[in-house]
Amino acid sequence: MQVNALRLLAQLRAEGFTLEAGPDGLRVSPAEAITPALREVFTAHKGELLAALADEASVRAMLAEMRPFLNKRLRALSDDDLLLLAQWNIHVAAERTIAGSRGLASG
């Protein structure tokens, strides 16, 4: 089963979990809310989640540098909303690239 780590992060955050990349690996809180099924998900997708958290941190840093140069409407967005917008744009660009490469392969 392939899991989209960004979707999984969003779902877990919507359910009230906080995920962080710590020196000892993935930290999830509140720990008492982790069910055995969730523990299996964390174990199975730990690498993907850690990579998504690292990517997210990099994008947040880049957006912080870019914020002064954004138009007024974009500057008004919260950091989290701006991050979601950036992630969505990255996803759309990746989908277009994949679709384009499939078209080239079949043509």
C-alpha positions in Angstrom: 0.0 0.0 0.0 1.5 3.3 -1.1 0.8 6.2 1.3 1.1 9.9 0.5 3.0 11.2 3.5 1.7 14.7 3.1 -1.9 13.4 3.2 -1.1 11.2 6.2 0.5 14.2 8.0 -2.6 16.3 7.3 -4.9 13.6 8.5 -3.0 13.0 11.7 -2.8 16.7 12.4 -6.6 17.0 11.8 -7.1 14.2 14.4 -5.1 16.3 16.9 -1.6 14.7 16.6 1.6 16.6 16.5 4.5 15.0 14.6 8.1 16.1 14.9 11.4 14.8 13.6 13.6 14.4 16.7 17.2 13.3 17.1 15.9 9.8 18.1 13.4 9.6 15.2 9.7 10.4 14.8 8.0 12.0 17.8 4.2 11.8 18.0 2.0 13.3 20.6 -0.2 12.9 22.4 1.3 9.5 23.0 -1.7 8.2 25.0 -3.9 8.6 21.9 -1.8 6.3 19.7 -3.7 3.1 19.0 -2.0 -0.2 18.0 -3.2 0.4 14.5 -1.7 3.9 14.4 1.5 2.5 15.8 1.7 0.1 12.9 1.1 3.0 10.5 3.9 5.1 12.1 6.3 2.1 12.0 5.5 1.2 8.4 5.8 4.8 7.1 8.3 6.3 9.5 10.8 7.1 6.8 8.2 8.7 4.5 6.9 10.8 7.4 10.4 11.9 8.5 11.2 12.9 4.9 7.9 14.8 4.6 8.6 16.6 7.9 12.1 17.5 6.6 10.7 18.7 3.3 8.1 20.7 5.1 10.7 22.4 7.3 12.7 23.3 4.1 9.6 24.8 2.4 8.7 26.7 5.5 12.2 28.3 5.6 12.0 29.2 1.9 8.5 30.7 2.3 9.7 32.8 5.3 12.4 34.2 3.0 10.0 34.8 0.2 7.1 36.3 2.2 8.3 40.0 1.9 8.3 39.6 -1.9 4.8 38.0 -2.2 1.8 40.0 -3.2 -0.5 41.4 -0.6 -3.1 38.6 -0.7 -0.4 35.9 -0.3 1.4 37.7 2.5 -2.0 37.8 4.4 -2.1 34.0 4.5 -1.0 32.2 7.7 2.3 30.3 7.6 0.3 27.0 7.6 -2.0 28.1 4.7 0.9 29.4 2.7 2.6 26.0 3.2 -0.5 24.1 2.1 -0.7 26.3 -1.0 3.0 25.7 -1.8 2.6 21.9 -1.3 -0.5 21.9 -3.5 1.4 23.7 -6.3 4.3 21.3 -6.0 1.9 18.4 -6.2 0.1 19.8 -9.3 3.5 20.5 -11.0 4.6 17.0 -10.3 1.3 15.5 -11.7 1.7 17.6 -14.8 5.3 16.4 -15.2 4.3 12.8 -14.8 1.4 13.2 -17.2 3.7 14.9 -19.7 6.3 12.2 -19.5 3.6 9.6 -20.0 2.5 11.4 -23.1 6.0 11.5 -24.5 6.5 7.8 -23.8 3.4 6.9 -25.7 3.9 9.3 -28.5 
